[in-house]
Amino acid sequence: MTVEKITANPVLQQLPPDLLRERLPRHVAVIMDGNGRWAKQRGLPRIMGHRRGTDTLKDILRCCKDWGIPALTAYAFSTENWGRPLEEVDFLMTLFERVVRRELREMMEEDVQIRFVGDLDALPKSLHLEIDRAMQQTSQNKSIQFTVATNYGGRQEILHACREIAAKVQQGLLNPEDIDESLFEHHLSTAGICDPDLMIRTSGEMRISNFLLWQVAYAELYVTDTLWPDFDRTEMHRALAAYQQRERRFGKV
Ligand code: FPP
């Protein structure tokens, strides 16, 4: 079903009645895996999978907003993804740029705040400019916090935070004993966004793949064999229903 058809269908826009609004995750993180396999299964070039995956992401963002989930973070490009064939990397960079430019008006209309995390300086300059523009223009939007991890690596993010903190200690601005979880979190690129309660990975792999390593300490993991381009509202409903069945103990008994 296309994004347009879903938006026109009021039943799919509502939170499914079996889900408890008060027990929804406040933040969902997604590892959007399986675009290439989805395309291959159809005899299409891999890039078609990324294109379809973009439509899926747009609908899942809308779904989170419609159902009352205030934050969504998507892993769009890891620091390891530069190792893919040059034409696929080029395609993805161009896709990101085109999508950010094309969707900005709609994000403003729908009150979406977009943020990009990762080493953005290494991205093509034109993409970086679009990203800066979108982040700046949407910074006051309130309906949903949408974070896109691009050229992102969890270990790199942690190292970056360590370097910033070490520099402050060296300058005498901070004592080592002042370093606690809260201070550390302020130096991560996700500062100001609560930790994900639920991390979803599509296409069956049981890995975290260097995504939000610090932030997922207590997240519930949900892995589905469904490939990302096929991950729709029905799949999201399943993931949320599974999440609501979990007993979250945060290390306690
Ligand atoms: C993983 O599937 C997917 C990616 C590396 C790219 C994800 C990007 C998008 C869905 C576009 C998002 C757009 C914006 C603007 C944020 P894979 O290629 O690793 O699939 P495979 O494991 O089947 O090969």
Boltz pocket constraint, residues with backbone or C-beta under 6 A from the ligand:
constraints:
  - pocket:
      binder: B
      contacts: [[A, 32], [A, 33], [A, 34], [A, 35], [A, 36], [A, 37], [A, 38], [A, 49], [A, 50], [A, 53], [A, 54], [A, 57], [A, 74], [A, 75], [A, 76], [A, 77], [A, 78], [A, 81], [A, 95], [A, 96], [A, 99], [A, 100], [A, 148], [A, 203]]
      max_distance: 6.0
